[in-house]
Amino acid sequence: MTTIQPSKTKELVINWHLTEVCNYSCKYCFAKWGRPNELHRSGQEINTLLDKLADYFIKGTPTLKGELGYENVRLNFAGGEPMMLGSTFITALKLAKQKGFKTSTITNGHYLVNSKLALPENTLDMIGISFDSQSLDTRSKIGRKDRKGNSFGTEDLKQALASLTLSQRGIKTKINTVVNSLNLDEDFSELMMELKPYKWKILHVMPYGNNELLISKKQFDRFVYRHSGLGLPIFSESNSTMTESYLMIDPQGRFYQNSTNKVGYKFSESISLCGVENALNQIEFNSRTFASRYHKADIDVVVL
Ligand code: SF4
């Protein structure tokens, strides 16, 4: 049996779902928290939350640091679509950088090419861009378009990656593709060979809401197999390998995780009000269990 030793270069990842709001309406989307009281409405509250997180995880010596031996803490801004928040997203990004976090975001890409606000230079260490199809028709059927019918396409993806590479020194670019019944037979080989992302993450569509998109494990494996052997940086993730091995914060600034009986989520109070340690205790967070799960998982694969 192989024992996995804690790595000294390990990065702790905190996944902050900044907002539930999104300009797209993918049929497989599960970002549904209800919108009231999202924290991003107040710059002061964002600042307070980031201070609490930095004091605890970066400057402090929590048990988790001992368990994981992490050296960096990466704050991953997720959604909904985090870039929809415009200047607030940029403020949060800059603040996170100033406070010592590595930063990343997961985006549908739309605002990388359709925003008047440029990303400030060197504020993003990593980005994950969702891209499910080179065909507008397929993207539309999946729901990857806004109300006006705009959809982030192949040329947009190329343009976005080129400009990110220029403005964000050393950025790691990842492309996330959710394989479903509509893009199952599509060939991405040529595109991925041209784009050369740092990683291409291939995910099996999750059973959520819309069953017409579901595919079997065999079909998923066949998609992955078809794209293998070409030297592409593929990381595939089927439903059975998905685990929660990162800390999660909801749009209201609370930790949350699956409840032990796997029905719904368990939420802490606001981290800003009760402090990081109390909030972790409220979701019955166990740093040892977390650390053992963390070492088993490839965090890059799971989160971004
Ligand atoms: S782009 Fe992402 S957040 Fe938006 S609807 Fe699609 S899956 Fe959900």
Residues whose N, C-alpha, C, O or C-beta is under 5 A from the ligand:
A	BS01	SF4	C22 Y24 S25 C26 C29 A31 G79 G80 E81 N108
